[in-house]
Amino acid sequence: MLKQLTVFVENRQGALVDITDILAKNGVNIRALSIADTKDFGILRLIVNDNEVAQKTLSEAGYLLKMTDVVGVKIGDAPGKLSGALAVLDKNSINMEYLYAFMTRTEKHAYVVLRVEDNAAAEAALEAAGYHLITDDDVAHL
């Protein structure tokens, strides 16, 4: 299981610079991210190497945030591999809300973050299908 930090961000120039600067100054390394925006605010989703420090420093800086459990899965970096993992979820009637990929140092694998309705069921189905799951400990060692 992975922990995802969700940060609500004002939709203004420099807002992401402020957040990433706070994290950098506190030794937090971003391993994966996704941002969605509306006219007034954005939702920044982060996988970081140190959840406690990220949560503490951003909260102290006045950001509204929450921690969410997500599924991390290691997928071969070749055509059709993502489709195969998604098919496992579909076959097991597990609804996916969103996904995004990691920034990694490997050329052989992609690391994908999945937000699904049932994390335990998704993890069990993916493991049964031979996929390797990513944990917070794995992220800390990337």
WORA-V895407 format. One record per residue. N is the residue number from 1. RES is the residue in three letters. PHI is phi in degrees with one decimal (* if undefined). D_LAST is the distance of its C-alpha to the last C-alpha in whole Angstrom. Layout:
n = (N:N)
res = (RES:RES)
phi = (PHI:PHI)
d_last = (D_LAST:D_LAST)
This chain:
n = (1:2:3:4:5:6:7:8:9:10:11:12:13:14:15:16:17:18:19:20:21:22:23:24:25:26:27:28:29:30:31:32:33:34:35:36:37:38:39:40:41:42:43:44:45:46:47:48:49:50:51:52:53:54:55:56:57:58:59:60:61:62:63:64:65:66:67:68:69:70:71:72:73:74:75:76:77:78:79:80:81:82:83:84:85:86:87:88:89:90:91:92:93:94:95:96:97:98:99:100:101:102:103:104:105:106:107:108:109:110:111:112:113:114:115:116:117:118:119:120:121:122:123:124:125:126:127:128:129:130:131:132:133:134:135:136:137:138:139:140:141:142)
res = (MET:LEU:LYS:GLN:LEU:THR:VAL:PHE:VAL:GLU:ASN:ARG:GLN:GLY:ALA:LEU:VAL:ASP:ILE:THR:ASP:ILE:LEU:ALA:LYS:ASN:GLY:VAL:ASN:ILE:ARG:ALA:LEU:SER:ILE:ALA:ASP:THR:LYS:ASP:PHE:GLY:ILE:LEU:ARG:LEU:ILE:VAL:ASN:ASP:ASN:GLU:VAL:ALA:GLN:LYS:THR:LEU:SER:GLU:ALA:GLY:TYR:LEU:LEU:LYS:MET:THR:ASP:VAL:VAL:GLY:VAL:LYS:ILE:GLY:ASP:ALA:PRO:GLY:LYS:LEU:SER:GLY:ALA:LEU:ALA:VAL:LEU:ASP:LYS:ASN:SER:ILE:ASN:MET:GLU:TYR:LEU:TYR:ALA:PHE:MET:THR:ARG:THR:GLU:LYS:HIS:ALA:TYR:VAL:VAL:LEU:ARG:VAL:GLU:ASP:ASN:ALA:ALA:ALA:GLU:ALA:ALA:LEU:GLU:ALA:ALA:GLY:TYR:HIS:LEU:ILE:THR:ASP:ASP:ASP:VAL:ALA:HIS:LEU)
phi = (*:-110.7:-101.8:-113.1:-96.4:-107.3:-118.9:-89.9:-119.7:-64.3:-82.4:-147.9:-58.8:88.7:-61.8:-69.7:-60.2:-58.8:-66.3:-65.8:-67.3:-59.8:-63.2:-60.4:-64.5:-108.0:74.1:-93.4:-102.8:-81.7:-103.0:-154.9:-155.6:-148.1:-135.2:-125.8:-131.1:-123.9:-62.1:-104.8:-150.2:-124.5:-117.0:-100.2:-109.1:-130.7:-113.6:-126.9:-78.3:-144.0:-62.8:-63.2:-66.5:-60.7:-63.3:-64.3:-69.9:-70.6:-64.2:-63.4:-82.4:94.7:-82.7:-84.5:-149.7:-149.3:-104.6:-130.0:-79.5:-134.3:-106.6:-111.0:-136.0:-91.6:-127.2:-57.2:-90.3:-155.6:-54.6:92.4:-68.7:-64.3:-58.1:-63.1:-64.7:-65.7:-64.3:-60.1:-62.9:-61.4:-61.0:-96.9:55.1:-104.5:-80.9:-102.3:-87.9:-166.5:-150.5:-155.6:-108.5:-80.2:-95.5:-124.3:-106.3:-108.8:-100.6:-99.7:-138.1:-114.1:-111.5:-122.1:-100.4:-120.1:-106.6:-126.7:-68.8:-133.3:-60.3:-62.2:-66.0:-64.2:-62.4:-63.3:-66.3:-67.3:-63.8:-62.5:-87.3:94.8:-84.9:-93.1:-89.2:-102.3:-115.5:-58.5:-63.6:-61.0:-62.2:-62.4:-102.2:-72.5)
d_last = (16:14:15:16:17:21:22:26:26:30:30:31:30:28:26:23:23:24:21:18:20:20:17:16:19:18:14:12:10:10:8:11:15:18:22:25:28:32:35:34:30:27:24:21:18:15:11:10:8:12:14:17:17:17:19:22:22:22:25:26:27:29:26:27:24:23:20:20:19:18:17:13:14:13:16:17:17:21:24:25:22:21:25:25:22:24:27:26:26:29:31:30:31:28:28:25:26:23:20:17:14:10:10:7:8:10:14:14:13:13:11:14:15:18:21:24:27:26:23:24:26:23:21:24:25:22:21:25:24:22:18:15:14:11:11:10:9:6:5:6:4:0)
